[in-house]
Structure formats: C-alpha cells, structure tokens
Amino acid sequence: MDFSGSNGDSASNLLPFPGSRPSDMPIVSFDRHELSQILRIYGRMVAAGEWRDYAIDMLKDRAVFSVFRRTSEMPMYRVEKNPKLARKQGAYQVVAAGGLILKRGHDLATVLGVFDKNLKRTEIG
C-alpha cells in the first residue's frame, strides 16, 4: 500500500473498522431542557457538599448522567434516559450505586424529585 499520497486515491480513502457503521447508529442524548433540569439539581447538591463531579454518556440505546462524590469512585447515582421504555414504565429513571432503581417515570421533573428528599435531609442535618 502506498500512503505517500502521490496518486491521491489511497491517502484520501478512509476505511471504517469492520462492524462499525456510525451513520446507522443513532445516539440517545439529553435535550437542552432535560439537561437544564438535571444540572439545576446537580448545582444544588454541589452547594450542599454532597456531589463533586459528573459524567455524561451518550450511548446508542440510552443517555446517562452519572454523579460522583469523588472522581475516582463509582457513581453514587445515575439519571438515565432510555427511549425504548417510554411507553412502558417511562423513559427516565434514577439508579443508585448498587443498581437499585429509586424512581422511574415519564416526566423527568417527577423522577428528579427523589433528590429533593436527599437535599432536605442534608439542609436539616
């Protein structure tokens, strides 16, 4: 193979990895309104000293907002959006570190209400 680019054909052709076709794989993501709701709760919990870091994963089947107390730890909570479950239990869920689903539903604001209880407990204590 000639990679010198002298003929222009071999250097300009890109070959995809076998089995991967990015154009065929849609990615699930949070929209601006959803992300705003999540970041509002995140900011309140950071101000309360409970959370310190987050990560956003956009996968082909779901979007995940993970919350960490420390960067090196496993996530304390995950807010997940799974469109395949939208007609069943709801597209949104909050999952604890051990995998326990704390709340699931069709409305993100209602699902994020789980953290209001934790925030009130933090402010009192």
N, C-alpha and C positions, 0 to 999 in steps of 0.2 A: 504494500500500500504506500502511496506517495502522499505524505502530509505536508509537503512543501508549499502547496497551493499554486504550483506553476500552471496547472491547467484550469484551476478554479473550481472544478467539479468535486474532487474528493475532499477538499478542505471545507467547502461550504455545505456539504450534506451532513445533516445530523441524524444519527441513528438512535432511536429510542431503545431503552432497556427492554428486553423480552418480557412480555406480560404486562407492561405498563402502558396505559393509554390515557394520559391526563385529560384529554378533551372529552372522553367518555365518562369520567368520574366526577360528578358534581360534588362540591364540598358544602357541608352544612355549616352555617355561621350564625352568630347573633346579629340582629339588625341594630341600628343606632338606638332605637327606643329601648330594646331589651338590654343592651349594654349599659345604657344610662341608668336603668333601674338597678342593675347588678352593682355598678360602680358606686351608686349612692349608698347602698348597704355596706359595701366594702369600705368606703370612706368613714362611715360611722363606726365600724368595728375597728378600723385602724386608730381612730381618735380615742376609742375606749381602751386601746392597748391589747386587743385580742388577736388581731391579724397583722401580719407584716409583709406578706408577699402574695402574688397571684400568678397564674399562668392561664393562657387561653389556648386550647387545642381545637382546631377545626378539622374534623375527620370527614370521611365520606358518608358516614351514617349518623353522626351526631356532633354537636359542638359542646365543649366542656370548659367551664370556668372553674379552676381549682384554686383553693385558698390555703395558704400556709402560715403557720406561726413562725417557722424558721425556714429559710430557703432549702436547707439540707434535709428537711424532714419530708415525710409523706403528707399529702394534702389532708387538712382537717375536714374540709367539706368540698363537695363538687356540685356545681349547679350545671345540670345537663339539659340540653335541648335535643330531643330525638323525634323528628317529624313522623317517623313510622308509627309512633304511639299516639299521635294527635287525636285520632278518632276513638281510641280505646280509653286509656287512663289519663291521657293528656301528654302533651309534648314535653313538659317541663318537670324536673324532679331535683330534689336536693338529697345528696347521698353523703352520709357520714364516713369517717375514715375506715371503719370496719366493713363498709358495704351496705349498711342499713339505710334503707330509703326512708328519710324523715318526712318528706311531703312530696306529693305528686299531684299534678293538675293541669288544667287547660290554660289558666291565667298565671303569668309569671309573677305578678304582684302578690297574688294569694300564696303562691308557693314560697316566695321570699319572706312571707310573714313568719316563717319558722325562726328567722334570725331576730325578729323583734322581741321575742321572748328571751333569747340569749342576751340581747342588748339591754333590756330592762333589768335582768338579773345582774349584769355587770355594773350598771349605774348604781344600783342599790347597794351592792356588796362592796 
